[in-house]
Amino acid sequence: MTLWTAADAATATGGRATTDWQARGISMDTRSLQPGDLFIALSAARDGHDFVADALAKGASAALVSRIPQGVSPDAPLLLVPDVMEALRALGAAGRMRSRAKIIGITGSVGKTSTKDMAREMLAEFGKVHAAEASFNNHWGVPITLARLPQDADFAVVEMGMSNAGEIAPLTALARPNVAIVTAIAPAHLESLGSLEAIAQEKASIFTGLEPGGTAIFPADLPTSPILEQAARAHAATCLPLGQDDQPLHLHGIRQTDTALVLRAKVGRMALAVRLVNSGAHAASNALACLGAAHALGLDLARAALALGRWHPPAGRGLRQTILLDPVEEASFTLIDDAFNANPASMAAALSLLGQTKPAPGGRRIAILGDMLELGPDESAMHAALADDPAMADVRQVHCVGSRMTALHAALPLRQRGRRVGTAEELLDHVHTLVAPGDVVLVKGSKGSRVSRVVDALRGLDSAPSHKKGS
């Protein structure tokens, strides 16, 4: 199915098409490019123009460029524009403008991607859904997500992230969501924004892009909630605060089992039950926000709750797996892979999940924790404070990865101190000594700590013919 014709893309960007072409998709990476894609020659660490010839050789229908690259014929299928990034934004804006889809925009310090994936699973019950597979949530990711938006989509879920002040507003202006969700405000990006209040102000700017008649969903029980509410009421036709019993969206029961989180929720006047496989309590508010979006869109809430039950955490975001150490003795341990990112709030949620997951008889709870990044001048205190987390009381041993985690290692009682290493790579040859049959092992850290390498090494201990995807 054609996504963009040369004429439509030229009109959207103000560019000049050298030939007549049709694109079925959009790519900015020749490694994942599919035949028929329009290749976007963005300049980041490398100049995308250096890869245009390769992209065309791999079957790209055309390339979006600001000049004819070396080694590429002037009559090759190109879309010539003054500035590639500006043209990509224009293509994203045109993709949004021509779409009839209802747009759900999501931001927050934690839970953005999980909520996006939950919403995609839920909305698929009601029609065709478009959402980025990865965390395409920045200045180029959002335009690409919108430029890829099929014209026949019923819904689109757009994740919006930030590292510095002023980054959310242009993204939400581009996406123009019908429903905007703020998942949480937590100490993330403190290094650049300086305070929780500044983070809340930045996240609240997602509401400035709401379409007329739009709905704002946000937590109501945080210290920074008044900032969110003020922005929501200034820009939204409907506000759905999420929190305690007096709020339009609230939970009135959470039960953790070995395999799922069962929550009971109230959305408006309707009581609902949702079962989230392999999830911890931190997933409850994300699911509730999704139900709020379904309510705002006028969808059948009972069907929405059942559809949410089909979601499960992906690798790196709380996925629980059984790793078989000895198939003869049926000896195994449980791995909780939460290695994609970390800040104090998400670390507390992960430790809570570890505390709620029961080891087998004779097993232990083990935590392998990597540095939390971009926390600013108080980062040492924030790392050390993890030792006082209530869930830590049930953790037998904590292995610390990275220079910042030295503060946690020093704050732990001697009986809990495991290995302390500067890099994740230093643990790789020793992972078999860190686990035993019956253990539950949490691996958590910021992406830059590279503790995902430790997850891979732990999975490598599996004696099963193929990895189990959940326990």
Number of C-alpha atoms within 10 A of each C-alpha: 9 13 20 22 17 23 16 15 26 19 15 18 24 16 22 17 24 15 15 13 19 22 21 18 22 24 20 22 15 20 10 8 19 19 16 22 26 31 30 26 26 21 13 7 6 10 11 22 23 15 21 27 18 14 28 23 12 16 15 26 26 27 29 32 24 19 16 18 16 12 9 16 11 13 10 16 22 29 30 21 20 14 15 22 20 14 25 27 23 20 25 25 22 21 25 25 15 12 18 14 23 17 26 28 28 28 30 26 21 23 20 24 25 20 25 26 24 26 29 25 19 26 25 16 16 16 13 15 23 23 22 22 10 10 17 19 23 17 18 17 22 26 29 24 24 27 23 22 25 25 15 14 15 18 24 29 28 31 30 27 23 19 17 14 15 13 18 25 18 15 27 25 17 20 29 26 29 23 29 33 30 28 23 22 25 21 23 26 21 21 17 15 21 15 17 17 18 16 26 24 20 24 30 27 24 33 32 20 24 26 20 12 11 23 27 30 29 28 26 20 13 14 12 19 18 15 18 27 21 12 19 27 14 10 21 24 14 15 19 25 23 25 19 14 12 9 17 17 27 25 21 12 12 17 12 18 15 14 16 19 21 21 22 17 24 20 21 13 8 10 14 18 16 23 24 25 22 23 24 28 20 18 19 22 23 25 25 28 28 25 28 28 26 23 18 18 16 9 15 13 19 14 14 24 22 17 21 26 20 13 21 22 21 16 17 20 20 27 20 28 21 20 25 22 21 14 12 8 9 10 14 23 23 25 25 27 27 27 28 19 23 26 25 19 16 21 21 18 18 26 24 19 21 26 21 16 21 17 20 15 9 9 18 21 24 27 25 24 26 32 28 25 20 18 21 17 11 10 22 17 13 20 23 19 15 21 20 12 13 13 18 22 11 16 19 16 22 24 21 27 27 21 15 21 26 19 20 25 23 13 18 19 11 10 9 20 17 18 15 21 17 17 17 20 16 13 23 16 10 14 16 14 8 17 21 17 21 19 22 27 29 26 27 34 28 21 17 16 26 21 31 24 16 23 25 12 18 22 19 14 15 19 17 13 8 8 14 13 13 18 15
